[in-house]
Every structure is written in C-alpha cells, then in structure tokens.
Amino acid sequence: MSHNTFGHLFRVTTWGESHGPALGCVVDGCPPGLPLTVADIQYWLNRRAPGTSRFVTQRREPDEVKILSGVFEDDRTEGQVTTGTPISLMIENVDQRGKDYDDIRDLYRPGHADYVYDAKYGLRDYRGGGRSSARETAARVAAGAVARRVLGEVQIRAAVVQIGKIGIDRTRWDWAETENNPFWCPDAETAKRWEELLDATRKDGNSIGAIVEVEATGVPAGWGAPVYGKLDAEIAGALMSINAVKGVEIGAGFGAAELTGVENADEMRAGNDGKPVFLSNAAGGVLGGISTGQPIVARLAIKPTSSILTARQTITRDGQNADVSTKGRHDPCVGIRAAPVAEAMLACVLADAMLRHRGQTGRS
Ligand SMILES: Cc1cc2nc3c(=O)[nH]c(=O)nc-3n(C[C@H](O)[C@H](O)[C@H](O)COP(=O)(O)O)c2cc1C
C-alpha cells in the first residue's frame, strides 16, 4: 500500500494498524533546534485519547508516545531539541481485543472500509478495521504536536459546533468553554442538550454525525502557492483524509452559494501599521490559495459512527445476505474525537506551507 505520506518540506508518514503491536509516524523535514519533549507531544495525544468520558469509546489506550529518533540534548542545547533528522514517534497498542472482531471476519460492516479493502487487496485485517481504523489518527496528532513547534506563535484550535440537528448558538461562543465539557463545545447551554441527545442515541443502539470547526490564528499573509499548491486545497485534502469526514468547507463554504457579492465581499480598510484590516472573513483566511493574514477557518462534516448495536443489512465475504450489528467499544459520535485530529492536520499543512514559503521567498 502506498500513499501513507503527506506534505512536502514538512513530510509525515504514518504507519501501523489498530490491533498491531504499535503505530506511529515519521516526521521528516522538521527544522533543527526546536524544543521537543515527550510531554509536548503527550499533551495533545491525551486530548484525542479514548476513554475520557462516557460519550467516547471505552477502549483503554493510554496512547503513551515514545520518541525514537530526531532529538538530542546536551549541556549546550537548553533541553531536548530537534536535530533536523527524521523524528520517529511510536505509540503502543495495549488494549487490543482481537476476539471482539471474530464475528465480523467474514461480514462487511456498512459504512466501514471492510468491503473496499477486500476488493482492493484481496484480504483485510478485520481486527478493529486494521489500517482503516481511526487508531491511525493518534499518529497524526503526534505529528501535529511537532508541527505546532515549527509554527511557534500560530494558534490552532477546534470546536464541535453541531451534533445531529443541534447547532451551537454562535453569540454564546466562548473558547474557554471547550475545555469544560466532554464535547469541545464552545457554548455551555448547547453542551447540556448534546448530553441528553447522545445518551438517548446510545440507548437506541444508534450513533450521530457532527460538524467540527477548526481555526488557525497568527498565520501571516503569504503562505500557500498558486496554483496546485493552494493552501485551501491542501487544507481541504488533509481534513478530508480524516476517517469519517464527508465534507469540508473553508470560510463561508457552501453558505457562499447563498450570498450576494455585496454580502461576500471581505471589505478592506487601511490599518494603522499600513497593513490591511479586513471587515469580514467570508474567505476563511485564504484568497487565491494564499493566506490573507486573517484567521484560517475550516469546517468538517463527520458522519455518524458506523459501528452500531442496531442490526443493519449487509453481505458476507462470499456474497450471502446477512445482518450485522457491531459489538465492541465505539464512540456514539466520532465527531467529538475528530476535533483534536482536525487541529493536528491543519498544523501539519500549515507547518509545511510555512517552510515552503520560507524556502521560496526567504521570509517567514
Ligand atoms: C477519532 C475517530 C474515531 C473513530 N472511531 C470509530 C468507531 O469507534 N467506530 C466506527 O464505526 N467508526 C469510527 N471512526 C470512523 C471510521 O474509522 C471510518 O468511518 C471508517 O474507517 C471508514 O472510512 P470513511 O468513513 O472515512 O470512509 C472514527 C473516526 C475518528 C475520526
């Protein structure tokens, strides 16, 4: 299988399966001399980890990262720093219960990659979905932690803004609130409604979709390139590659289709420092594939968890009709745990764009 690598100058390769001994990533192209410790990476991994509330899978994975290469420390480095060589990160899988999956070894679970892996490769690791499992996103989050080091002052954060039909009230948006509830919800009132919704959804043996919004602030004007290196195209591709993501929009996104030119114009005024001040951000921080200096804003539509207790119709590997319901441990709404993954992917894309911009122009 190829295509396990993305990025150009900041290049990430992930490896591993859900029920193998470990998974991880290799980050190549990280500049030297950046502080990087296990704790720096673990902080972000803990935010993606399973088992943190009753609304996410109860799989018990501590997701403890090991740095295998690419860092060094002596009395002149002021702590552990990157060396510029490939950074290899490994996370062991400790809570594997391959037996949970014996029932589905010959069944194709609707909404999963079971059928297409068989169709493509002629065999599949059915234990937890193997490589198609979102365990792989732990490696993305680890790589994202390295990207954040490259990005310095750029702040990247995500919030869940809709679960099922219940969206947040944007007038109550408070980033601090995302740390106070198990949903990364920026609106405390809506978080309470989601709690009821998700309890009822799980009781029904069902699951539900969500929308995550991710933003980067502090990105200067100029990152990204015409025409096949457009920043918005690279962001969309990276976010779309996250498991269960079925739609990505930037700025006004699909809503732009309903706007008039008057409404959509991000008008500009001269700021005190001579730099432009934009009066709105329908562009989501990107014009012509190049960052404008405004916040970069993207939204991801995430489908409901496919593994549900309610039986669904399917076929067996040898083409017989069958029913399947999925036991095992699953999130009722995978959108919640996708938020830290979205942050990590945006961080990796931006770190890559920053290094390429610097490489071509000599400026940051
Ligand atoms: C953080 C995260 C956790 C996930 N956990 C589950 C899960 O427990 N059960 C499930 O059916 N799908 C889960 N998914 C989604 C599947 O991995 C995904 O739907 C499947 O691999 C098919 O790929 P696709 O939906 O991208 O086409 C998760 C996705 C993410 C982002």
The ligand as an SDF file (V2000), in Angstrom:
LIG
                    3D

 31 33  0  0  0  0  0  0  0  0999 V2000
  -11.3470    9.7870   16.1770 C   0  0  0  0  0  0  0  0  0  0  0  0
  -12.1900    8.8310   15.3690 C   0  0  0  0  0  0  0  0  0  0  0  0
  -12.6690    7.6710   15.9710 C   0  0  0  0  0  0  0  0  0  0  0  0
  -13.4420    6.7580   15.2410 C   0  0  0  0  0  0  0  0  0  0  0  0
  -13.9510    5.6560   15.8840 N   0  0  0  0  0  0  0  0  0  0  0  0
  -14.8360    4.8860   15.2230 C   0  0  0  0  0  0  0  0  0  0  0  0
  -15.5400    3.8550   15.9140 C   0  0  0  0  0  0  0  0  0  0  0  0
  -15.3680    3.6330   17.1280 O   0  0  0  0  0  0  0  0  0  0  0  0
  -16.4290    3.1120   15.2050 N   0  0  0  0  0  0  0  0  0  0  0  0
  -16.6890    3.3600   13.8730 C   0  0  0  0  0  0  0  0  0  0  0  0
  -17.5500    2.7020   13.2980 O   0  0  0  0  0  0  0  0  0  0  0  0
  -16.0350    4.3220   13.2100 N   0  0  0  0  0  0  0  0  0  0  0  0
  -15.1280    5.0760   13.8380 C   0  0  0  0  0  0  0  0  0  0  0  0
  -14.4970    6.0920   13.1630 N   0  0  0  0  0  0  0  0  0  0  0  0
  -14.7180    6.2320   11.7030 C   0  0  0  0  0  0  0  0  0  0  0  0
  -14.1030    5.1070   10.8950 C   0  0  0  0  0  0  0  0  0  0  0  0
  -12.7070    4.9930   11.1280 O   0  0  0  0  0  0  0  0  0  0  0  0
  -14.3630    5.3260    9.3900 C   0  0  0  0  0  0  0  0  0  0  0  0
  -15.7040    5.6540    9.1890 O   0  0  0  0  0  0  0  0  0  0  0  0
  -14.0420    4.0820    8.5610 C   0  0  0  0  0  0  0  0  0  0  0  0
  -12.6580    3.8160    8.6240 O   0  0  0  0  0  0  0  0  0  0  0  0
  -14.4460    4.2420    7.0810 C   0  0  0  0  0  0  0  0  0  0  0  0
  -13.7790    5.3270    6.4950 O   0  0  0  0  0  0  0  0  0  0  0  0
  -14.5500    6.6270    5.9480 P   0  0  0  0  0  0  0  0  0  0  0  0
  -15.7280    6.8620    6.8450 O   0  0  0  0  0  0  0  0  0  0  0  0
  -13.5340    7.7250    6.0290 O   0  0  0  0  0  0  0  0  0  0  0  0
  -14.9850    6.3130    4.5450 O   0  0  0  0  0  0  0  0  0  0  0  0
  -13.7240    7.0160   13.8650 C   0  0  0  0  0  0  0  0  0  0  0  0
  -13.2400    8.1880   13.2720 C   0  0  0  0  0  0  0  0  0  0  0  0
  -12.4880    9.0980   14.0100 C   0  0  0  0  0  0  0  0  0  0  0  0
  -12.0050   10.3700   13.3590 C   0  0  0  0  0  0  0  0  0  0  0  0
  1  2  1  0
  2  3  1  0
  2 30  2  0
  3  4  2  0
  4  5  1  0
  4 28  1  0
  5  6  2  0
  6  7  1  0
  6 13  1  0
  7  8  2  0
  7  9  1  0
  9 10  1  0
 10 11  2  0
 10 12  1  0
 12 13  2  0
 13 14  1  0
 14 15  1  0
 14 28  1  0
 15 16  1  0
 16 17  1  0
 16 18  1  0
 18 19  1  0
 18 20  1  0
 20 21  1  0
 20 22  1  0
 22 23  1  0
 23 24  1  0
 24 25  2  0
 24 26  1  0
 24 27  1  0
 28 29  2  0
 29 30  1  0
 30 31  1  0
M  END
$$$$
